Amino acid sequence: MTASMMLITSCNLGNKPDADAENTDSLSANTDTPTASDDPAMVADGVNVAPEDQWTEEAVTRQLKKIYAEVSKTYASSGEGMENNTDLDGMFCTKDFNELQRQIRVINAKKKADDRRFENEQIRWTYGMDVPVTPQNIKVELLTGNMAEATFELHSGEQWMYTKLTFDWEDNQWKIRSWSEVGDDNNDLFDEMSKYVEANS
């Protein structure tokens, strides 16, 4: 499922979660949470793991807020009425994600317009909502020493949508590996892009 399709199925104009539900920017600190190096099973083979001060829910939350502050700055109109030209993918997405993007551009250049996919994926940054966009009700899950997931509501005025980002620890920061809809394990953007490249290679 492309990000534009995700917008259709995920964008909400109300129907917010129960107001009594936890409404914090991140999960409260869990004193029982192990560090990345405590359990060998938490560390993927052959990769660098996040240092202990970055392998925390709070560190992932800070990075998420930093990303969307830059997204809002990038998509805000400049004095000339043009959008700023920040390379969000280059700054905040993994090398693997960017390599898939490159391969898709090569594939799409050989296809008719109606047969191309993933050409308007920049919409995933704002889902077509006006900026500024802000992540709220962030919940972070640490998966391994170099992977984490964040589910959150992305707000723009009265509009909002519920989404999930998967992060990898790369180049000494948390970088986005993929987007997906919360509660749907079959629309991981990275996986869908990989399948498209494989089918057309």
N, C-alpha and C positions, 0 to 999 in steps of 0.2 A: 504494500500500500504506500502510495507516495505521500509526501507531506501535505500536498494540497487536498488529498482525500482525507487525511487525518484531520484537517481543518473542518471539513464538512461534518465528520462524525464526532469530533471532540469539542468543538466550540460551544460554550454554554453562555446563555444570557440569563443567569439566575440559577435556581436549583442548586444553590451552594450546599456543601455538606452541613450537617447539623451545627448550629452556632455554638453548641456546647462542646463540640468535638475539639480536640487539641488544636489550638490556633497559634502555634509558635513557629518561628522561622526555621527551627531545626529540632530534631529529637533532643530531649534532655540528655545530658551526659550519663552514660551508663558506666558505673564504676567497675562492672564486671567485664567490660569489653576488653579482649586481649589486644596486645600490640601486634603489628604485622609480622613480627619475627617470633612470636610465642609459639605458633603452631605451624609446622612445616606444610601442612595441608592447605594453609592459607596463602602460600606463596607459589605462584606459577613458575614453572621451570624456565630457566634461561632469561628471566626478565629482572629488571631492577624494581624493587618494591619501594613504596612511599616511606620516607622516614617517619618515625613515630609521631612527630609533631604535625605531620600532614595526613597521616592515616587515621583521621578522626572525622566524625560527622560535621563538626564545626568548620574544619578546613575545606571540605567539599562544599558546604553551604557558602562559605566566603567566595570560593571560586565561581559558584553559580551566580551569585549576586554581581560579581565583577564582570562576568560574561554578559549578563543582560543590561548592565549599565553601558557597556560598550555597544551592544546591539541598539539600544535606544539612541545613543549618540550617533551611530552610523546611519540609522534610518531617519533621523531628524533632518528636516530640510535645512540646507545651508542658506546663507544670505542671497545666493544666486538662484534659489529654488531647486537646487540639485541635492541629491543625497550625498552624504560623505562616502568616501571610497575606501573604507577599512576592509582589509582581507580577513573577515571573521573566520572563515574556514582555516586559513593559514595560521591564525593566532590561537584558535581554540579547539580545533579538531585534530584527531590523531593522524599520523602519517599514513596509516592504512586507509582511513576514510578519504583523505585527499588523493591517494593513489587510485581508489575506486572512482572518484570524481573524474580524474584524468582519463582513465580508461573509458568511462562512459562518454566523455566528450568525443573521443576518437571514434567510438562505435556510432554515436548519433550523427557525426559528420557524414557518415556513409548511408544514412537512412533517410527515407522520405519523412517529411514533417509529422505526418500522422502516425508513423511507426516509432517515433522517438519517445523515450521515457526519461524521467529524472532531469528534465531540462529547466524546470522552474523550482528547484529544490531550495532556493534561497528563501522561499516563503516560510520554510520551517523555522526561521529565526523569530518571526512575529506572527505567523499564521494569518497574515493579512490584517492584523489589528493595528490601530494607530499606536505610535510611540508617544510617550514612554511606556514600555512594558516592564512589569516587575514580577518576579517570582515570589509567591507567598505560600504559607502552609507547607514548607519544605520538609520532606522526610527523607533521610539518607540511610542507605543500607550499605555497609562495608562488606564486599563479597570476598575478595582475596586481598593480599598485600598490595596488589596493583590494580584492583578493579573496585568500582563503587557504582551505585545507582542512586539517583535522586528523583523522587516523584514530587510534583508541586503543581500549584495553580499559577498560570501565567496571566496576569491581570493587565487590562487596558481600560481604564475608566470602569464602566458598568459591564464590559465584556470580560470574559475569562475562559480559559480552557485548562483541562487537566492533562498533564503529559508526564513522560518519564525520559530521563537522559541516562545513558550508560557512560561511565568515565573510565579511562585508563590512565595510569600514572606514566607520564612520558615527558621527557625534556624538563624534568624537575617541576612539573605542575600537573594538575588534573586536567585532562583533555577529553573532549567529547568523542566517543566512539560511535554512538548511535542514538536515534530518537525512536520512541515507540509510544503507542497508546497504553494507558494504564488499564490493566485487566485483559489485554489482548496480546497473547504471546506470538501471534502469527503475523505481525506487521512491523517487525524490527527493520528499520530503514537500512541498516548496514547489510543485513541478510538479504533483503529484497534487491538491493543494488548488486550484491555479490552474485545472486542468481541471474540477474540480467546480464552481467558481464560474462558469466560462464556460458549462458545460452547463446551469446552472440560472438563468442571468441572462436 
